[in-house]
Amino acid sequence: MSRDTASIAKPDSQPVLSVSQLTDQVKMLLESAFTSVWVTGEISNFARPQSGHCYFTLKDDQSQIRAVMWRGTAVRMRIDLSDGMEVICQGHLDVYAPRGSYQLVVEALYPKGMGALELALRKLRDKLAAEGLFDPARKRPLPAFPQTIALVTSPTGAAVRDFLEVLRRRWRGVRVLVVPTRVQGDGSADEIAAAIRIANRLKLPIDVLVVGRGGGSLEDLWAFNEEVVVRAIAGSRIPVISAVGHEIDVTLSDMAADVRALTPSEAAERVVPSTADVVASLQSYLQRLASAMRRRAQLSRARLDAVSAHRLFRRPLDHIHDLERRLDELSLQSQRAMRRVERSARARTDILSGKLHSLSPLAVLARGYSLTTHMIDGRLVRDARELSPGDRIATRFAQGEALSEVREIKDVQNGE
């Protein structure tokens, strides 16, 4: 072994990696270190094959990086990408092992000209939406007739005056509690969130909470896009109306509130009913009720007339007479049936009596026969040999009975 070869010999403790193993280690380190990055640059070499995925290079004046946007993200893009566009991308780094190169997997893409405020707004909106703060299932209905309303706004702004004026015109049976706060400027978002929490902690029962201000620019209204305000609205136990006076853009407070109103004046229209509408509804209900009662009375009267015209009510005793007549008929039928049964029974009795008489021993005695029984036990004597001299016997005739004592027994057949 030469000296040069010995100098590059592998130590025993140093493993030898394959290209794939080394690439896997680089991939693991790179992807775990850059899970989410924001990168700005110019698009070049843009391609979108039939698969729907987008492949391009993101570059500046000194460097470049390959980028890919999968079809699921690309279909949500509202702009057409092309070479030369300045964009801001959000995504994570990935290593494409077959080429041993790293690339940016784009998860969101915005034109660079939209500004830092709007970019920050979109990032916060996506974050809060992922947490479910804007879920429609969380929205609560407003009470139909609130008694107490809390208004979180600046006490010196036009929003209070407009809100109270519309409220007074529409419905007078409600109390309004103004919770004062600044609605723009540094620290205003924390004050708005604190005012919302104060309204929720009041012992006075609050039915609806209105949070808002008059119109202004995006920068003026930015406090209602702050995370602390959005979370305070979402966490309110009281139903919230967001009344930020900016009809074009929707603030994050609008998205988190239970109801969005375009202006404080519209919030007053949404929170209480119109007296005229309620009166009109009551009059309509009254007319419908009166009409329904008249129809019910007419129907009941018609049914009563039909019942009163029935034969049962015009001649109520007819049915009783019919029943009495039917009862008499049944009574006569029963008597005739009983007489028939009696005659039949008497005839059968006579027949049976005749038969019984003909079979009766008494009838035999009337023809000259007699019955002889032992006096001791009353046994019938059928054979003279059943007797012995000295036995006492009783002889029954058709009329009367004779008592005698046996003196002698003769056998008629033997002549003895």
Order of alpha helices (4+ residues) and beta strands (2+ residues): alpha-alpha-beta-beta-beta-alpha-beta-beta-alpha-beta-alpha-beta-alpha-beta-alpha-beta-alpha-beta-alpha-alpha-alpha-alpha-alpha-beta-beta-beta
